[in-house]
Amino acid sequence: MRVEDFNYNLPEELIAQTPLKDRSSSKLLVVDKLTGEFQHCHFYDIIDMFDENDVLVLNDTKVLPSRIYGKKVDTNANIELLLLKDCNDYYEVLARPARRLKPGTIINFGDLFTGEVLEKFDEGICHVKFHYQGIFLELLEKLGEVPLPPYIHEKLEDNDRYQTIYARNIGSSAAPTAGLHFTTEILDKLKAKGVTICYVTLHIGLGTFRPVVVDTVEEHHMHSETYHMSSEVASILNEAKKKGKRIVSVGTTSTRTLESIYTKYNEFREVTEETNIFIYPGYKFKAVDALITNFHLPKSTLIMLVSAFSTKEIIMNCYNEAIKENYRFFSFGDAMFIK
């Protein structure tokens, strides 16, 4: 399968640079995954598309202020690190410029802490051990920046707008952006309708946003990311499966979590593990019945997952329709509900 088959031409002005004032006022393209029929709505209309037989699953990860800037101790050269994953004794990071680093390099981050490069890998990835006094997350809050994607050039006025309103488990390098549309009011109205709402955690790292650089889809390798499901949520979802309730996943990260667990165990269960699941057309979904998602970058693993949930032809047709109707794309953009 060719990666180029998942390409499309997007006018640059449709890349959303800032979030809308009201999260729920985004446009919403509602798509039948089997027929490809669609309708144009707004995200606040999502309430009308649920009933008491639905279970909504959201990713409650919280974005770290994980972009940090330091200087090499020996040469004073500028180094930028993006923290990808907490590996207990060290962090997996994406370094720029990585060519200046080698094992043993010490990077100074102001007067707050230092980083020691333990290992260096391809594609700018390094393992870095940080040396500090106090609580590392508190130091990050002082020094780090919220790592907005490179296609966003406007300054974010309020960092909370790159967090979902239900974010609580800190550890992501990017926001689960499909969840950015939800407001407290929408969640309250869904609960009032009898919709069951539950949360999983997948800390977003390189696996989600790493670009695909190979020519064929099957050659791409996903980096692993950490996920967690509680026993309470597992019980809710297993009961939903037994009763034939619809499981609606918010975002590709929630979807990858649910599919990883169900594929491995043939049920949902309490677990904290790593996944490098790569979902593309040909994959048979086992856990998820409907999907809320944003509009994704051309040739990305995310658009491949969404294409697998329906068909490549239907999804590409929807993307062309969204472009024609001036939808906003990517992290701060509009949404799709594929049912």
C-alpha positions in Angstrom: 0.0 0.0 0.0 1.5 3.3 -1.1 1.9 6.1 1.4 1.3 8.6 -1.4 -2.3 7.2 -1.6 -3.0 9.1 1.6 -1.8 12.4 0.3 -4.1 15.4 -0.4 -3.6 19.0 -1.3 -4.5 21.4 1.6 -4.6 25.2 1.1 -2.3 26.6 3.8 -5.0 29.1 5.0 -7.1 26.1 6.2 -4.5 25.1 8.8 -6.1 26.4 12.0 -3.6 28.6 13.8 -5.6 29.4 16.9 -8.4 27.7 18.8 -12.0 29.1 18.5 -13.3 31.1 21.4 -15.9 28.5 22.0 -14.5 24.9 21.9 -17.9 23.4 20.8 -18.6 25.8 17.9 -16.2 23.9 15.6 -17.7 22.5 12.4 -18.5 18.7 12.5 -18.7 16.5 9.4 -20.9 13.5 10.3 -20.1 10.5 8.1 -21.7 7.1 7.6 -18.6 4.8 7.6 -20.3 2.3 5.3 -22.1 4.4 2.7 -20.0 7.6 2.9 -23.1 9.8 3.2 -22.3 12.9 5.2 -23.9 16.0 6.7 -22.5 19.3 7.9 -23.1 20.1 11.6 -21.4 21.9 14.5 -19.8 20.1 17.4 -22.4 21.1 19.8 -24.9 19.0 17.7 -23.0 15.9 18.9 -25.4 15.6 21.8 -28.3 14.7 19.4 -26.3 11.8 18.0 -26.1 9.9 21.3 -28.5 8.0 23.5 -28.4 5.9 26.7 -27.1 2.9 24.8 -23.8 4.6 24.0 -20.4 4.6 25.8 -18.1 7.5 25.2 -14.4 6.9 25.8 -11.9 9.8 26.1 -8.2 10.0 26.7 -7.5 11.9 29.9 -3.7 12.4 29.3 -2.3 15.9 30.1 0.3 17.6 28.0 3.7 18.2 29.6 5.4 21.6 29.1 7.9 19.3 27.4 9.8 21.5 25.0 12.9 22.8 26.8 15.9 24.8 25.7 19.4 24.4 27.1 23.1 24.8 26.3 25.9 22.3 26.0 28.2 22.8 29.0 31.4 22.4 27.0 30.6 24.6 23.9 27.6 26.7 25.0 25.8 25.5 21.8 22.0 25.8 21.9 20.1 22.5 22.3 16.3 22.0 22.1 14.8 18.8 23.6 11.2 17.6 23.3 10.5 15.1 26.1 8.7 12.1 24.6 8.4 9.5 27.3 9.3 9.0 30.9 11.3 5.8 31.2 11.7 6.1 35.0 15.5 6.6 35.2 15.7 8.7 32.0 13.6 10.3 29.3 13.3 9.5 25.7 13.7 12.8 23.9 13.8 14.3 20.4 16.9 16.5 20.2 17.7 19.4 17.9 20.4 19.6 16.6 21.1 16.0 17.5 24.4 16.0 15.6 25.9 18.0 18.4 25.2 15.4 21.0 26.9 12.1 21.9 26.8 9.9 25.0 28.2 11.8 28.0 27.2 15.2 26.7 26.0 17.5 29.5 23.3 20.1 28.8 22.6 22.9 31.2 19.0 24.2 31.6 19.5 27.5 33.4 20.0 27.1 37.1 17.2 24.5 37.3 18.7 21.2 36.2 21.1 19.5 33.8 20.7 16.7 31.3 23.2 13.9 30.6 22.9 12.1 27.2 23.0 8.4 27.9 22.5 7.0 24.4 21.9 8.4 20.9 19.8 6.8 18.2 18.6 7.6 14.7 16.1 10.4 13.8 17.3 12.7 16.6 16.1 10.4 19.4 18.2 10.3 22.6 18.0 8.9 26.1 18.7 11.7 28.6 19.0 11.5 32.4 18.1 14.7 34.2 19.9 15.7 37.4 17.9 18.1 39.7 16.8 18.9 43.2 13.1 19.0 44.1 10.2 17.8 41.9 11.0 17.5 38.2 7.5 18.4 37.0 7.5 21.6 39.0 10.9 22.5 37.4 9.4 21.8 33.9 6.5 24.1 34.7 9.0 26.9 35.2 11.2 26.2 32.2 9.2 24.2 29.6 6.9 25.3 26.9 3.8 23.6 25.6 5.0 21.8 22.5 2.6 23.2 19.8 3.0 21.4 16.4 5.4 23.0 13.9 2.5 24.0 11.5 1.1 26.4 14.2 2.9 29.7 13.9 0.7 31.9 16.1 1.5 32.2 19.8 -1.1 30.5 22.1 -2.5 33.0 24.5 -3.8 30.5 27.0 -1.9 27.2 27.4 -5.1 25.5 28.7 -6.5 25.7 25.2 -4.0 23.0 24.2 -5.4 20.8 27.0 -8.7 19.0 27.1 -11.0 20.1 29.9 -10.7 16.6 31.4 -6.9 16.3 31.2 -5.6 14.9 34.5 -2.7 12.4 33.9 0.3 14.3 32.9 2.8 12.8 30.5 2.0 13.6 26.8 4.1 15.4 24.3 0.9 16.5 22.4 -2.8 17.0 23.1 -5.4 14.4 22.1 -6.9 17.0 19.8 -10.3 15.4 19.1 -11.1 16.0 22.7 -10.4 19.7 22.5 -13.9 20.3 21.3 -15.6 19.0 24.4 -17.0 21.4 27.0 -18.3 20.8 30.5 -21.7 21.6 29.2 -21.6 19.0 26.5 -20.3 16.3 28.8 -23.1 17.2 31.3 -25.8 17.0 28.6 -24.5 13.6 27.4 -24.6 12.3 31.0 -28.1 13.6 31.4 -29.1 11.6 28.3 -27.8 8.5 30.0 -24.6 8.2 28.0 -21.8 6.4 29.9 -18.6 8.4 29.9 -15.3 6.8 30.8 -11.6 7.5 30.5 -8.4 5.8 29.4 -4.9 7.2 29.3 -2.4 7.1 26.4 0.6 9.4 26.7 1.2 10.7 23.2 4.8 10.5 22.1 6.6 9.9 18.8 4.4 7.0 17.8 1.4 9.3 17.2 3.0 12.3 15.4 6.2 10.9 13.8 6.0 11.5 10.0 5.9 8.6 7.7 9.1 8.7 5.6 8.9 5.3 3.8 7.2 4.7 0.4 5.0 1.9 1.4 2.7 1.8 4.5 3.8 -1.6 5.6 7.4 -0.5 6.0 6.5 2.1 8.7 7.4 1.3 12.3 5.4 2.9 15.1 7.3 3.9 18.3 5.7 2.6 21.5 3.6 4.7 23.8 2.3 4.0 27.3 -1.4 3.4 28.0 -3.5 2.6 31.0 -7.0 1.2 31.6 -8.6 0.9 35.1 -10.5 -2.1 36.2 -13.6 0.0 36.5 -13.4 1.2 32.9 -12.7 -2.4 31.8 -15.8 -3.6 33.5 -17.9 -0.9 31.9 -16.6 -1.7 28.4 -16.9 -5.4 28.8 -20.5 -5.0 29.9 -21.2 -2.7 27.0 -19.8 -5.3 24.6 -22.0 -8.0 26.2 -25.1 -5.8 25.8 -24.3 -4.7 22.3 -23.9 -1.0 23.3 -22.1 1.3 20.9 -18.6 2.2 22.0 -17.6 5.7 20.7 -13.9 6.5 20.8 -12.7 10.1 21.0 -9.6 10.4 18.9 -7.0 8.1 17.4 -5.2 7.7 20.7 -8.3 6.4 22.6 -8.9 4.1 19.6 -5.4 2.7 19.7 -5.7 2.0 23.4 -9.0 0.2 23.1 -7.9 -1.8 20.1 -4.5 -2.7 21.6 -6.2 -4.1 24.7 -9.0 -6.0 23.0 -6.7 -7.4 20.3 -4.3 -8.7 22.9 -6.8 -10.1 25.5 -10.0 -10.5 23.5 -11.6 -8.5 26.3 -11.0 -5.3 28.2 -9.0 -5.5 31.4 -7.0 -3.4 33.9 -3.6 -2.9 32.4 -0.7 -0.5 32.1 1.4 -1.4 29.0 3.1 -0.1 25.9 1.6 -0.2 22.4 3.1 0.3 19.0 -0.1 -0.7 17.2 -0.3 0.6 13.7 -3.8 0.7 12.2 -4.2 1.1 8.5 -6.7 -0.1 5.8 -7.2 -3.8 6.1 -7.3 -3.7 9.9 -10.5 -5.1 11.4 -11.8 -3.1 14.3 -12.7 -5.2 17.4 -13.4 -2.6 20.1 -14.6 0.6 18.6 -18.0 1.2 16.9 -17.8 5.0 16.2 -15.1 7.6 16.1 -14.8 11.3 16.8 -11.6 12.7 15.2 -10.0 15.8 13.7 -8.8 16.3 10.2 -5.2 15.0 10.0 -2.0 15.7 8.1 -1.5 14.2 4.6 0.3 10.8 4.6 0.1 10.5 8.4 -0.5 7.4 10.4 -3.6 9.2 11.7 -5.3 9.6 8.4 -4.4 5.9 7.7 -6.2 4.8 10.9 -9.3 6.9 10.0 -9.3 5.4 6.5 -9.2 1.9 8.0 -12.3 2.8 10.1 -14.2 3.5 6.9 -12.5 3.2 3.5 -9.7 5.3 2.0 -12.1 6.4 -0.8 -14.8 7.6 1.6 -12.4 9.4 3.9 -10.6 11.2 1.0 -14.0 12.2 -0.4 -14.8 13.7 3.1 -11.5 15.5 3.2 -12.2 17.0 -0.2 -15.6 18.1 0.9 -14.2 19.7 4.1 -11.7 21.6 2.0 -14.4 22.8 -0.4 -16.5 24.0 2.6 -13.5 25.8 4.3 -13.2 23.5 7.3 -10.3 24.2 9.6 -7.6 21.5 9.7 -5.3 19.8 12.2 -4.9 20.4 16.0 -7.1 23.5 16.5 -9.3 22.6 13.5 -12.8 21.1 13.0 -13.9 17.5 13.6 -15.5 14.4 12.1 -17.9 11.9 13.6 -17.6 8.7 11.8 -20.5 6.4 12.8 
